[in-house]
Amino acid sequence: MVLLPIMWGLFRVYFGLHFLSDIVAGGLLAVLSFQLSMWILAQRF
């Protein structure tokens, strides 16, 4: 399940659609958003 987004990002870098830093920043933003959402939900319930 995790392999597909990683491969998709690497293919986009390979074909020149993105820089590697774009893919890494997007992944870090996704992890940060997930952690923040889990923290907010834990505080509410």
Backbone atoms as SQL, in Angstrom:
CREATE TABLE atoms (id INTEGER PRIMARY KEY, chain TEXT, resi INTEGER, resn TEXT, atom TEXT, x REAL, y REAL, z REAL);
INSERT INTO atoms VALUES
  (1, 'A', 1, 'MET', 'N', 0.822, -1.191, 0.000),
  (2, 'A', 1, 'MET', 'CA', 0.000, 0.000, 0.000),
  (3, 'A', 1, 'MET', 'C', 0.868, 1.259, 0.000),
  (4, 'A', 2, 'VAL', 'N', 2.006, 1.199, 0.626),
  (5, 'A', 2, 'VAL', 'CA', 2.903, 2.352, 0.662),
  (6, 'A', 2, 'VAL', 'C', 3.774, 2.395, -0.589),
  (7, 'A', 3, 'LEU', 'N', 3.995, 1.258, -1.197),
  (8, 'A', 3, 'LEU', 'CA', 4.888, 1.180, -2.347),
  (9, 'A', 3, 'LEU', 'C', 4.349, 1.961, -3.555),
  (10, 'A', 4, 'LEU', 'N', 3.054, 1.950, -3.769),
  (11, 'A', 4, 'LEU', 'CA', 2.473, 2.627, -4.934),
  (12, 'A', 4, 'LEU', 'C', 2.742, 4.133, -4.933),
  (13, 'A', 5, 'PRO', 'N', 2.473, 4.868, -3.851),
  (14, 'A', 5, 'PRO', 'CA', 2.773, 6.309, -3.889),
  (15, 'A', 5, 'PRO', 'C', 4.264, 6.615, -4.037),
  (16, 'A', 6, 'ILE', 'N', 5.106, 5.779, -3.437),
  (17, 'A', 6, 'ILE', 'CA', 6.545, 5.996, -3.565),
  (18, 'A', 6, 'ILE', 'C', 6.978, 5.816, -5.010),
  (19, 'A', 7, 'MET', 'N', 6.519, 4.738, -5.633),
  (20, 'A', 7, 'MET', 'CA', 6.879, 4.484, -7.031),
  (21, 'A', 7, 'MET', 'C', 6.300, 5.572, -7.943),
  (22, 'A', 8, 'TRP', 'N', 5.093, 6.004, -7.664),
  (23, 'A', 8, 'TRP', 'CA', 4.458, 7.059, -8.469),
  (24, 'A', 8, 'TRP', 'C', 5.298, 8.339, -8.409),
  (25, 'A', 9, 'GLY', 'N', 5.742, 8.697, -7.209),
  (26, 'A', 9, 'GLY', 'CA', 6.584, 9.884, -7.055),
  (27, 'A', 9, 'GLY', 'C', 7.912, 9.742, -7.782),
  (28, 'A', 10, 'LEU', 'N', 8.537, 8.565, -7.684),
  (29, 'A', 10, 'LEU', 'CA', 9.802, 8.349, -8.377),
  (30, 'A', 10, 'LEU', 'C', 9.635, 8.390, -9.899),
  (31, 'A', 11, 'PHE', 'N', 8.529, 7.862, -10.401),
  (32, 'A', 11, 'PHE', 'CA', 8.266, 7.939, -11.841),
  (33, 'A', 11, 'PHE', 'C', 8.081, 9.389, -12.293),
  (34, 'A', 12, 'ARG', 'N', 7.441, 10.199, -11.464),
  (35, 'A', 12, 'ARG', 'CA', 7.253, 11.609, -11.827),
  (36, 'A', 12, 'ARG', 'C', 8.586, 12.344, -11.870),
  (37, 'A', 13, 'VAL', 'N', 9.502, 11.988, -10.969),
  (38, 'A', 13, 'VAL', 'CA', 10.847, 12.560, -11.002),
  (39, 'A', 13, 'VAL', 'C', 11.580, 12.063, -12.244),
  (40, 'A', 14, 'TYR', 'N', 11.463, 10.772, -12.526),
  (41, 'A', 14, 'TYR', 'CA', 12.158, 10.170, -13.668),
  (42, 'A', 14, 'TYR', 'C', 11.737, 10.814, -14.986),
  (43, 'A', 15, 'PHE', 'N', 10.440, 11.082, -15.132),
  (44, 'A', 15, 'PHE', 'CA', 9.936, 11.675, -16.368),
  (45, 'A', 15, 'PHE', 'C', 10.021, 13.205, -16.387),
  (46, 'A', 16, 'GLY', 'N', 10.607, 13.798, -15.352),
  (47, 'A', 16, 'GLY', 'CA', 10.850, 15.233, -15.334),
  (48, 'A', 16, 'GLY', 'C', 9.660, 16.086, -14.965),
  (49, 'A', 17, 'LEU', 'N', 8.667, 15.513, -14.325),
  (50, 'A', 17, 'LEU', 'CA', 7.489, 16.293, -13.944),
  (51, 'A', 17, 'LEU', 'C', 7.659, 16.987, -12.593),
  (52, 'A', 18, 'HIS', 'N', 8.539, 16.441, -11.750),
  (53, 'A', 18, 'HIS', 'CA', 8.798, 17.018, -10.431),
  (54, 'A', 18, 'HIS', 'C', 10.266, 16.882, -10.100),
  (55, 'A', 19, 'PHE', 'N', 10.685, 17.662, -9.120),
  (56, 'A', 19, 'PHE', 'CA', 12.009, 17.494, -8.523),
  (57, 'A', 19, 'PHE', 'C', 11.856, 16.554, -7.338),
  (58, 'A', 20, 'LEU', 'N', 12.931, 15.895, -6.955),
  (59, 'A', 20, 'LEU', 'CA', 12.881, 14.980, -5.819),
  (60, 'A', 20, 'LEU', 'C', 12.471, 15.711, -4.546),
  (61, 'A', 21, 'SER', 'N', 12.906, 16.956, -4.393),
  (62, 'A', 21, 'SER', 'CA', 12.542, 17.723, -3.192),
  (63, 'A', 21, 'SER', 'C', 11.026, 17.940, -3.104),
  (64, 'A', 22, 'ASP', 'N', 10.337, 18.070, -4.242),
  (65, 'A', 22, 'ASP', 'CA', 8.871, 18.196, -4.244),
  (66, 'A', 22, 'ASP', 'C', 8.220, 16.953, -3.662),
  (67, 'A', 23, 'ILE', 'N', 8.720, 15.791, -4.069),
  (68, 'A', 23, 'ILE', 'CA', 8.154, 14.525, -3.610),
  (69, 'A', 23, 'ILE', 'C', 8.404, 14.334, -2.121),
  (70, 'A', 24, 'VAL', 'N', 9.619, 14.636, -1.671),
  (71, 'A', 24, 'VAL', 'CA', 9.960, 14.480, -0.257),
  (72, 'A', 24, 'VAL', 'C', 9.142, 15.453, 0.592),
  (73, 'A', 25, 'ALA', 'N', 9.027, 16.688, 0.152),
  (74, 'A', 25, 'ALA', 'CA', 8.248, 17.681, 0.907),
  (75, 'A', 25, 'ALA', 'C', 6.780, 17.275, 0.979),
  (76, 'A', 26, 'GLY', 'N', 6.231, 16.762, -0.096),
  (77, 'A', 26, 'GLY', 'CA', 4.844, 16.299, -0.085),
  (78, 'A', 26, 'GLY', 'C', 4.642, 15.140, 0.871),
  (79, 'A', 27, 'GLY', 'N', 5.589, 14.216, 0.895),
  (80, 'A', 27, 'GLY', 'CA', 5.497, 13.093, 1.824),
  (81, 'A', 27, 'GLY', 'C', 5.580, 13.540, 3.272),
  (82, 'A', 28, 'LEU', 'N', 6.489, 14.462, 3.564),
  (83, 'A', 28, 'LEU', 'CA', 6.603, 14.981, 4.929),
  (84, 'A', 28, 'LEU', 'C', 5.358, 15.751, 5.346),
  (85, 'A', 29, 'LEU', 'N', 4.791, 16.499, 4.425),
  (86, 'A', 29, 'LEU', 'CA', 3.554, 17.221, 4.713),
  (87, 'A', 29, 'LEU', 'C', 2.407, 16.247, 4.999),
  (88, 'A', 30, 'ALA', 'N', 2.356, 15.153, 4.269),
  (89, 'A', 30, 'ALA', 'CA', 1.316, 14.143, 4.492),
  (90, 'A', 30, 'ALA', 'C', 1.461, 13.511, 5.875),
  (91, 'A', 31, 'VAL', 'N', 2.692, 13.172, 6.259),
  (92, 'A', 31, 'VAL', 'CA', 2.918, 12.580, 7.580),
  (93, 'A', 31, 'VAL', 'C', 2.571, 13.572, 8.682),
  (94, 'A', 32, 'LEU', 'N', 2.973, 14.817, 8.516),
  (95, 'A', 32, 'LEU', 'CA', 2.663, 15.846, 9.506),
  (96, 'A', 32, 'LEU', 'C', 1.151, 16.062, 9.632),
  (97, 'A', 33, 'SER', 'N', 0.454, 16.091, 8.519),
  (98, 'A', 33, 'SER', 'CA', -1.001, 16.264, 8.539),
  (99, 'A', 33, 'SER', 'C', -1.690, 15.101, 9.241),
  (100, 'A', 34, 'PHE', 'N', -1.215, 13.893, 8.968),
  (101, 'A', 34, 'PHE', 'CA', -1.793, 12.709, 9.607),
  (102, 'A', 34, 'PHE', 'C', -1.579, 12.756, 11.118),
  (103, 'A', 35, 'GLN', 'N', -0.354, 13.081, 11.533),
  (104, 'A', 35, 'GLN', 'CA', -0.063, 13.141, 12.969),
  (105, 'A', 35, 'GLN', 'C', -0.877, 14.237, 13.654),
  (106, 'A', 36, 'LEU', 'N', -1.008, 15.375, 13.015),
  (107, 'A', 36, 'LEU', 'CA', -1.802, 16.463, 13.589),
  (108, 'A', 36, 'LEU', 'C', -3.275, 16.067, 13.702),
  (109, 'A', 37, 'SER', 'N', -3.798, 15.405, 12.696),
  (110, 'A', 37, 'SER', 'CA', -5.193, 14.946, 12.731),
  (111, 'A', 37, 'SER', 'C', -5.406, 13.946, 13.855),
  (112, 'A', 38, 'MET', 'N', -4.472, 13.013, 14.010),
  (113, 'A', 38, 'MET', 'CA', -4.603, 12.023, 15.088),
  (114, 'A', 38, 'MET', 'C', -4.538, 12.689, 16.459),
  (115, 'A', 39, 'TRP', 'N', -3.674, 13.706, 16.601),
  (116, 'A', 39, 'TRP', 'CA', -3.569, 14.411, 17.862),
  (117, 'A', 39, 'TRP', 'C', -4.859, 15.161, 18.168),
  (118, 'A', 40, 'ILE', 'N', -5.438, 15.827, 17.159),
  (119, 'A', 40, 'ILE', 'CA', -6.688, 16.574, 17.352),
  (120, 'A', 40, 'ILE', 'C', -7.823, 15.620, 17.719),
  (121, 'A', 41, 'LEU', 'N', -7.909, 14.499, 17.040),
  (122, 'A', 41, 'LEU', 'CA', -8.965, 13.529, 17.351),
  (123, 'A', 41, 'LEU', 'C', -8.785, 12.946, 18.747),
  (124, 'A', 42, 'ALA', 'N', -7.567, 12.717, 19.158),
  (125, 'A', 42, 'ALA', 'CA', -7.319, 12.188, 20.501),
  (126, 'A', 42, 'ALA', 'C', -7.740, 13.195, 21.573),
  (127, 'A', 43, 'GLN', 'N', -7.601, 14.481, 21.293),
  (128, 'A', 43, 'GLN', 'CA', -7.979, 15.505, 22.249),
  (129, 'A', 43, 'GLN', 'C', -9.504, 15.648, 22.359),
  (130, 'A', 44, 'ARG', 'N', -10.201, 15.378, 21.281),
  (131, 'A', 44, 'ARG', 'CA', -11.659, 15.546, 21.257),
  (132, 'A', 44, 'ARG', 'C', -12.399, 14.384, 21.872),
  (133, 'A', 45, 'PHE', 'N', -11.906, 13.178, 21.678),
  (134, 'A', 45, 'PHE', 'CA', -12.652, 11.995, 22.116),
  (135, 'A', 45, 'PHE', 'C', -11.950, 11.353, 23.258);
